[in-house]
């Protein structure tokens, strides 16, 4: 029992340190993106950060402090919906990010070149920071709190559309503030690059193609795909809704570069086959992203110890019950 409690305590401390390190890196990346590339670039991003930049344009208040103040009512409104753990974790991220921004503001240089490059590099830095905190179960507050709260209240609501509308309104407002239509365009470029960076970092760069092949020669085709494309396949029994005939379906996951070779194999082996190709974002398992990280020897020893202790406890429980009966 003591060992298990110590393990849980060590795990909590480790998770806290991971979260703290993630927040510090995120805070630096967001501060660098905003201060170097966005503060004096003449355009705004979507979300709360865009409102922070608009507020700074008129008041010159510190960016970090302004971000924290604007987040406070969102924390209060979403506390009951999102729960104490997530709010406290996000509050830690927001506080660290705000402090990093105001500390680094007088230190970091400013980029005064092409606004398009400023939008791209700002999105890359900030997107990297966001992906890091998302992977630790936190967020940077702002419109994330609104979206997550709406998800709780309206599970079937199209949150992607809500996010796009919020971003479009704030970016357009930025164009009005700076009196420049280019500010709106740069804002949308920033948003697209940001979403791409976050998606690629969180879900990996292993996206590719998933092919479904309906053929009378499914087994021979699967063997040929394994030999030529070097990809495994799955044969699924299928039933034609129109023809009422039973045919097999071959499912194959491959990279983009392997798709052309796959097409050639299918065309040569069965020209009458139906080939359907779709995209996938990430694949876990053999040949792709590992499903689980490899456990260290110490972790395996610990798990074996827990299993052994559980088995002993179960044996004792049953023996005690037998003696009482």
LINWO-V954592 format. One record per helix or strand of 2 or more residues. SS is the DSSP state (h for helix, s for strand). FROM is the first residue (numbers start at 0). TO is the last residue. If there is no record, write none. Layout:
BEGIN
SS:FROM:TO
SS:FROM:TO
END
This chain:
BEGIN
h:1:37
h:46:58
h:62:81
h:83:104
h:114:133
h:142:152
h:158:177
h:180:202
s:207:214
h:217:227
s:232:238
s:245:253
h:255:268
s:273:279
h:296:323
END
